Amino acid sequence: MSDYRQLVEESIQKCESSAAGLRVAAKQVANNTAKNSFEQAAKELEETVSKCKIALKQLY
């Protein structure tokens, strides 16, 4: 496996984990503004993960 591929796959896993953590945090906070911000950040991370997966597929 290429070094960059492993690096990207590890980054994808970290982003997925971070998105999940933000969703958990969003469920636990009472402040709606904070909740919405956490949910939006999680959504953006998930979109980034999707783009990275597409880019990896384009390399092979």
N, C-alpha and C positions, 0 to 999 in steps of 0.2 A: 504494500500500500504506500502511496506517495505521502511524503511528510505533510504536504499542504492538505491532502484529503483527510488525514487523521486529525489535523489541527481544526479543520472546518467541522468535521463530525463531532469533535469534542466541544467546540463552540456551540453547535446546534443543541447538544445535550444540555449544556449550561443554560442556554436560552429557554429551552423547554422547561427545565427545572425552575428557573426564575419566573417564567410566566405562571406556572402552577402555584408558586409561592405567593405571587401577587394576587391571584384569584382567591386563595385562602385568606389573605389579609383583607381583601375587599369584603369577604363574607363576615369578617369579624369586627369591622369598624362601624360605628354608628353614624359618623359624619358622611353624608351623601356625596359631598364634593370629593373627599378623599377616596371614597368607594369608587366613584366614577373614574377618578384619575388612575387608581390601581387597575381597574378593569380595562381602561384604554391602553395603559402601558402593557398589560398582558396581551391584549389583542395585537398591538404593534410588534411585540416580540414574536408572536405566532406567525404574523405575516412575514417577518424577517426570516424565520426558520423556513417557511415555505419557499421563499426566494433563494435561500442558500441551497436547499435540496434540489431545486430546479437547476441552479447553476452547476452543482456537482454532476447531475445527470447529463448535462450538456458537454461535459468533459469526456464522456465515455460513450 
